[in-house]
Amino acid sequence: MLKKICLLSATLLLTTACTQETQNKIGRAVQNWTGIHGVLEVYAGNKLVKRFLNIDKLTTGVSTQGNEARPYRYGYGILDENMNMVADPNEKKVYFEFSDYSTSYIFYTYPE
């Protein structure tokens, strides 16, 4: 019991000593490991045109030479063809990517 309390205290101390940016990176690393059950909605103007369900994470493209970010994101999710917010048995997991410049999108966590 004492070991658990010491470990918890050390973790809290280290977390509060980190900058906000470092805390955000730690949080994203935990989310990448655990998944966040995300939903991606893509819009054309005001109209919803695509929805992807059960997304663990979105990844920013990186150049093959160096570590420069590219202006697109990609991931894997279930294409919600009938837009009912349910991963139906006939709907498949697909790879998707979209541009940061020209795509209107919303990514959020779907409450279970």
DATAPE-V400737 format. One record per backbone hydrogen bond with DSSP energy under -1.0 kcal/mol. CO is the residue of the C=O (numbers start at 1). NH is the residue of the N-H. Records with the same first field share a line. If there is no record, write none. Layout:
CO->NH / NH
//
This chain:
1->5
2->6
3->7
4->8
5->9
6->10
7->11
8->12
9->13
10->14
11->15
12->16
13->17
19->23
20->24
21->25
22->26
23->27
24->28
25->29
26->30
27->31
28->32
29->33
30->34
31->35
37->110
38->55
39->108
40->52
41->106
42->49 / 50
44->47
47->44
50->42
51->80
52->40
53->78
55->38
59->74
61->70
68->63
70->72
71->100
72->61
73->98
74->59
75->96
77->94
78->53
79->81
80->83
86->88
88->91
92->79
94->77
96->75
98->73
104->43
106->41
108->39
//
